[in-house]
Amino acid sequence: MGWKDFKKTGQVQADTKLSALGLLIVDDEKSIVTTLEESFRGLFKIHTATSGKEALQIFRDNEINLIVSDQRMPEMTGIELFSHIKDINPTTIRILLTGYADINAVIRGVNEGLLWKYVTKPWNAEDLKALVREGARKYYKDAGLDAPSFRILGA
């Protein structure tokens, strides 16, 4: 598969190191969870949640290495979720999806070390995929492991 096919399908060559990582997607809107899940299918072990409380339970029950969470959710914001996650396992890569109206929460989260990166809504799907793959490389590097190369199929 060449570059044209990659651009058309968005598929990258499977990397066992990458697919071994657990990715938790959290958003109170099921349609967004489904869209993100489809974007990362085949790249990671995907887990999904539609609330912070559900996300914490999934996090406790599974090996989660990366989290992509919405900021604005009822009962628990993304920043509050990340605070709990960091207390449980500070090595987890935490990426926040947020609107411009939440910039103060983002600044607080960055200053308190609660998130690695943030992405504003609406996001570009390819940019988000690249950022999460970069997060996976950071996870491996921080763990002292060889990072996967994320080769394009047929390249």
C-alpha positions in Angstrom: 0.0 0.0 0.0 1.4 3.4 -1.0 1.0 6.9 0.1 -2.2 7.5 -2.1 -3.8 4.5 -0.4 -2.8 5.7 3.0 -4.3 9.1 2.4 -7.5 7.5 1.2 -7.9 4.9 4.0 -5.9 6.4 6.8 -4.5 3.0 7.5 -0.9 2.6 8.8 1.0 -0.6 9.1 0.2 -2.5 12.3 2.9 -2.2 14.9 2.7 -4.7 17.7 4.1 -2.2 20.2 1.5 0.4 19.2 -1.5 -2.0 19.2 -0.4 -3.3 22.6 -1.2 0.1 24.1 -4.6 0.8 25.7 -6.4 4.0 24.6 -9.3 5.3 26.6 -11.7 7.6 24.8 -14.0 9.7 27.0 -16.8 12.0 25.9 -20.4 12.4 27.2 -21.6 12.5 23.5 -21.8 8.9 22.3 -21.5 10.1 18.6 -18.1 11.6 19.3 -17.0 8.5 21.2 -18.0 6.4 18.2 -16.2 8.7 15.7 -13.0 8.7 17.7 -13.2 4.9 18.2 -13.5 4.4 14.4 -10.5 6.8 13.9 -8.2 4.6 16.2 -9.6 1.2 15.4 -6.8 -1.2 14.6 -4.1 1.1 16.0 -4.7 0.6 19.8 -6.6 -1.5 22.3 -9.6 0.9 22.5 -11.8 1.4 25.6 -14.6 3.9 25.7 -16.6 5.8 28.3 -19.3 8.4 28.3 -18.6 9.8 31.8 -15.7 10.5 34.1 -17.0 8.0 36.6 -17.2 5.2 34.0 -13.7 6.2 32.7 -12.2 5.8 36.1 -13.7 2.3 36.5 -12.4 1.3 33.1 -9.0 2.8 34.0 -8.8 0.8 37.2 -9.9 -2.4 35.5 -7.6 -2.2 32.4 -4.1 -1.3 31.3 -4.7 2.2 29.8 -1.6 4.0 28.5 -3.3 7.0 26.7 -6.5 8.9 27.3 -8.3 11.3 25.0 -11.1 13.1 27.0 -13.5 15.9 26.5 -13.3 18.7 29.0 -17.0 19.6 29.3 -18.9 16.6 30.7 -21.6 16.5 33.4 -20.5 15.5 36.9 -16.8 15.5 36.2 -14.7 17.6 33.8 -11.8 16.2 31.8 -9.4 18.1 34.0 -11.0 16.6 37.1 -10.8 13.1 35.5 -7.1 13.7 34.6 -6.4 14.7 38.2 -7.8 11.3 39.4 -5.9 9.4 36.6 -2.6 11.1 37.5 -3.0 10.1 41.1 -3.5 6.5 40.0 -0.9 6.3 37.3 1.1 9.5 36.4 2.7 7.9 33.4 -0.5 7.8 31.4 -0.5 10.2 28.5 -3.5 12.6 28.9 -4.9 14.5 25.9 -7.8 17.0 26.4 -10.4 17.9 23.8 -11.8 21.3 24.5 -13.5 24.4 23.2 -11.9 27.9 23.3 -14.3 28.8 26.1 -12.5 26.4 28.4 -9.0 28.0 28.0 -8.7 28.8 31.7 -9.3 25.2 32.6 -6.7 24.2 30.0 -4.2 26.6 31.5 -4.8 25.3 35.0 -4.5 21.7 33.7 -1.2 22.4 32.0 0.2 24.4 35.0 -0.7 21.5 37.3 0.8 18.9 35.0 -2.6 17.2 34.5 -2.5 17.0 30.7 0.2 16.4 28.1 -1.5 18.2 25.2 -4.9 19.7 24.3 -6.8 19.8 21.1 -9.4 22.4 20.3 -12.8 21.5 18.9 -13.5 21.0 16.1 -10.4 19.0 15.6 -8.7 17.7 12.4 -8.9 13.9 12.5 -5.5 13.3 10.9 -3.8 15.8 13.3 -5.4 14.1 16.3 -4.3 10.7 15.1 -0.8 12.0 14.6 -0.8 13.6 18.1 -2.0 10.4 19.8 0.7 8.4 17.9 3.2 11.0 19.2 1.8 10.4 22.6 2.4 6.7 22.2 6.0 7.4 21.3 6.3 9.6 24.4 4.8 6.9 26.6 7.4 4.4 25.3 10.3 6.8 25.6 9.3 7.8 29.2 9.1 4.1 30.1 12.6 3.6 28.7 11.3 1.3 25.9 12.0 1.5 22.2 9.3 3.6 20.5 7.4 2.1 17.6 8.2 3.7 14.2 4.6 3.9 12.8 5.5 2.9 9.3 3.1 3.5 6.5 1.9 0.3 4.9 3.9 -0.5 1.8 6.4 2.2 2.5 
